[in-house]
Amino acid sequence: MFIDRVELTVSSGKGGAGAVSFWTEKFVAQGGPDGGDGGRGGSVYVQVDNNTDTLTALRGRHHIKAKNGRPGEGRKKYGKSGEDAVIVVPPGTQIFDVETGEMLLDLTEAGVKVKLFEGGKGGLGNMHFKNSSNQRPTYAQPGLPGITKQVRFEMKLIADVGLVGYPNVGKSTLISVLSNARPEIANYEFTTLVPKLGVVEFNDYDAYVMADIPGIIEGASEGRGLGHEFLRHIERTGTLLFMIDASNYRAMDYQYTTLLEELEKYSSVLGKKAFGIAITKIDAMSTDEVNEVTKEFLNSIGLKPNINLASYHINSEYLSYGNDESESPRFVLPISSVSHINTEPLRYILGDFVKQQKSQLEK
């Protein structure tokens, strides 16, 4: 089961109390205070594990608590520290304070272990309070309490390219052709019920991660359909690929403008992402029909056709319409995942864009 959001209570351990004790030993006339300190309460850590891909392990757990520290003892014996609690999460997990809405942690790097809540400090034993005016202190500190908060874990997939489009436009088919992902594919809407990731290889040593989310429909930003629940999974992507179905009963320009509007309504971050357009399901059309449909679509969204777009071998530099500051698509390419028309050019075009995005982030 794909679980990407969990709320639960998390507590660090309370510190152990310091001990009140006096040294009493045969033949020792004046034994002094020898109460030891309490042990520190256990802390709560979050471990990012690349072998974990959902928050399923946290489902059904209402309270995760580190152990309390043990109290101190006589003979200056310190109490044992409480055992830490370690919460394992997948990369891309964010942790929020439910009460304030504050983001506590944003964990994107695999293998990282971060302290979420510090355990309470152990109390001092009475041996620390002996002085010239108080040779027999009967006071020891209690341990400090731990931290208890209601927190929300949210997972956002980490991918380089995010596929967006109406239901049944060919997103699952494309990711199965280009990558190692094997999603369910069927000829009806909402086949994809949960996000899918696939690794797309290009060149000899390069690869990028592609994410497929359930289809977006009108009103998705307001909660309609399945897409709204998973839109956050493409917020981390550097590039979006709009998939426009040439055979759909919805007009192509309507699909395009609706997707833009829903992304912008959901998140200003998504509305500013660099994106390209793939016109899908062209296998039933002739080359002339593909060119005509594509040119009509480009004219309808205010772009000027400049090449024979149905060519099977396309250099990405001739497909560029927008730039880093514009809101235009970076390219428009007709494809058929079933017939593998232009899927290989698309593989490399997206690879080039991913490399560009990463190089810009490094500057």
N, C-alpha and C positions, 0 to 999 in steps of 0.2 A: 504494500500500500504506500502511496506517495503522500507523506506528511511533511508539509513545509511551514507549518505555524503551530506553536505549542505555548500555552501559558501554564506556569507553575510557580510554586513558592520555593525560594532558594535561601538557605541559612548557613552562615558560617558558625563554627563552634564557639561556645562560651569558654573563657579562660578559667582554669581551676583556681580555687581559693588557696591563699597562703595558709600555712599551719601555725597554730599556737602550741609551742612545745618547749619544755625545759630539760636541759641535760641533767639526768639523774643517774649517777653511777656510784657503785660501792667504793668507799674510801675517797670520793671526791666531795669535799665539803661545800663548795660553792659552784654548782653547775649553773650555767647561764642559759639564755634563750637559744633554741636551736631549731625553730620552726622553718621548714623549707618553703620555697616559692611554688605556686601552682603552675601547671603546665599551660602553654598557650593553646587556645582553641584551634581546631583545624580550619584551614582556609578552603575556599571554593575556587577551583581552577577550571578553565575551559580548554580542552585539547582539540585542535583541528586535525581531523583524520581524513586523508584523501581516499581511503577505502570506504568511507561512509558517504552516502549520497542523499539521504533524507533524515528527518528528525523522528523517524519511527520509534527509535529506542527510548525517546522521552514521552511518547504517548502513553497516557494512563498513569503517569507518575505525578502525584499531586504535590509532593514535598521532597526536595533533595537537601539533605542536611549533613554538614561535616560533624565529626565527633567533638564532644567537649573535652577540654583539658582536664587532667586528673589533679586533685588537690595535692598540695605539698605534704610532707610528713616530717616527723622528728628526725634528729640526727642530721639536720640540714639536707634532707633528701628532697630533690626537686620532683614535682609531679610530671608525669608523662604528657607530652603534647598530644592533642587530639589528632586523629587521622584525617587527612585532607579528603575532600570530595572532588572527583574529577569528572567533568561532563564532556562527553565526546560528541562533537558536531562536525558536519561537513564544511568544506570551504564555502565561503559566501554567506555564512550565518551572521545575522545581526541580533544583538540582545538589547531589549528596551526595558526601562522601568515602566511598569504598567500605570502606576499612579501619576507620574509626572510626564510620561511620554519621552523622556530623555533616552538617547541612545547611549548605552553603556560600553558596548564593544562592537566593532565591525571587523570580522575575521575573514580575511581573503586568502591568507597564505597557509598552505598545507604544512603540517608539522609543528605549528606554533602552539605553545602552551602559555596561557595568560591567566593571571590571577584576577578573579572577578570580585570576590569579597574576602577581606582579611579576617582571620580568626581573632577572637578577643584575647587580650593580653592576660597572662596569669597574674594573680595577686602576690604581693610580697609577704613572706613569712615574718614572724615576730622577731627573728634574729636581726632584721634590718632596723628595728626601732629601739634598740638598746642605746642609752646615752648616759651621761654622768648623773642626770637627775631622775632617770627611770631605768633602773637596773633590772627590773622584772616586767617588761612590757607584755601585756595580755591582749594586744591588738595585732591582727593580721589583715591584710587587704583581701576583699573578695575579688574574684576574677571579673574582668570586664565582659560585658555581653557581646555576642557576635552580631552580625548584620543579617536581618531578615527582610527580604523584598519579594514582592510579586513581580515576576519578570516574564517577558514574552520573547521567545526565540522565533526569528523569521529567517528562512533560508531564501537566498536569491542565487539562482544558477550563475556561474561564471562562464561566459562564452564570448567568443570574438564576433560572431555573426548571429543575429536573431531573425528568425523567419516570422513574418506577420502577414496575415491575409484572412479573408473570409473562410468559413468552414469549407472543406472539400475542394480547395483550389490546387492541391498537389504538394503541400508542404512536407507531409510524411514521405511521399514518394521521392521527392528531391533529396531529402536527408538520407534516405536509404540507398540512393544511387551514388551520392557523393561521399558518404561516410560509412563507418562501421556500425551505425545504428540500425536496428531492425524494428521499427515501430509497426503497430497494426495499421494496415491499409485496407480500405473498403470504399465502395462507391455510395457513401451516404455521409451526411454532415455529422460533425462532432465525433469522428472516429477517434481522434486524439483527445483523451480525457485528462492526461497529465503531461507536463513538459518532458521532452526527450533531448538528450545530448548526443552528438556524434563528432568524431574526430575526422576532419577532412585533410588528407595528405595532398601536397602539391610540391613540385620540384623534387629534389632528392632528399633533403633533410628538413623541409619545412612542413608545418601542419597548423591548422587552426580548428577551434571548437565551434560547432554550429548548434544552435538551440531552436527547437520547434515547440511552440506553445499552441494550446487549443485555439480554434478560429475566433476571430473578433467580429462582432456584429454591431449594428447600430445600437447605441446606448450601452456599449460595453463599459465605458468609463463610469456609468451609473449603476453597474452591477448586473446588466443583462448578459445572458449566455455564460459560457465558461471562461472566456478570454480575460475578463476583468480579474478573476481570482489569480491569474498567473502572469498578468502584465508586468508585475515587479521583477519577474525572472529575466526580462530582457533589458532592465534598467542598467545593468552593468556591461552590456555589449557595446563594442565600439562602432559597429556597423549594423544597420538593419537592411533586410531584403524584403521589399514589398512584393508579394506575389499576387498578380492580377490575372484572373481567369478569363481568357478570351471567349470561352464557351458558356459562361455563366449567364443566367437570366438577368442579373444585375449589370447595368452598363459599366464599362471599364473605368470611365472617369468618375462614376459614382463610387465604385469600390475604392478608388485611389483617394478621393477627397474624404470619404468616410473614415478610412484608416488614419489619415493625417489628423482629422478632427478628434478622433477617439484617443489617439496617443497624446495629443496636446492637452486634452481635457484631463487625462489621467495623471500626467506628469510633465512639468516643464522640461525636465531632463530628457524624457523620451521625445518630446517635440523638437528638440534641437539635435538629435542624432543624425549623423551622416547616413544616407540610405541610397540604395539602388532599386531598380524595378526589374522583375522578371515577369514577362507575359507568358502565362502557362497554357498548356493543352493546345499547342498549335499543330499536333501531329495529324489532325484530320483536315488540315488546310493545305492548299497549294502555296508555293513560294509567293506568287503574286497576291494571293489573299492575305497571307501573313503580313506582307509589306503594306498593303492597303489598310488593314486593321490597325497595325502599329502606327502608321502615319496619322490616321484619324484620331487615335488615342493621344498621340503627342500634341496634335493641334488642339484637342479639347482641353489639355492642361497647360497650354501656353508654351509648348516647346516646339522648336522647328526641326523636322526630320532632316538629317544631313547625310545619311548613307543608306546603302541597302542592308537593312537590319536583319534580313533573313539569311544572311551569309553564314555558312557553317564555321568559318574561320575568321574571327574578329579580333583585332588588336584593341585592347582596352582603352588606349589613348584616344581612339576615334569615337568612343562611346561617351566620353565625359561631357556632361552638360553643366553641372554646378561646380562650385569651388568650396573651400572650407567655410566661407562666410555666407554662401547662398543657401536658400531653402529648396533648391532644385535637386532632383535625383542625380547621382553621380554617373549613372548609366541606365539605359533601357535596353533590355535584351529579351527577345522572344525565345522560349525554350519548350522542349517536351521531355519530361523526365522518363516517360515510358519508351519513347523512341530514341532517347539520348541525343536529341537535337540541341546543340549549343550547351550541353551540360558541362563538357570539358572546358570550353572557353569561360563559362561561369565559374568553374572551380578556380581558375587562375586569376580571373578578374577580382574575385572576392579575396583571394590570397594576397594580391597586390594591395588592396584597400586595407586589409588587416595590418600588413607591414607598415603602410603609411601611417595608420592610426597609432601604432605602437611607437614608431619613430618620433611622432609629434609629442607623445606623452613623455618620452625620455628627454626631450629638449628642455 
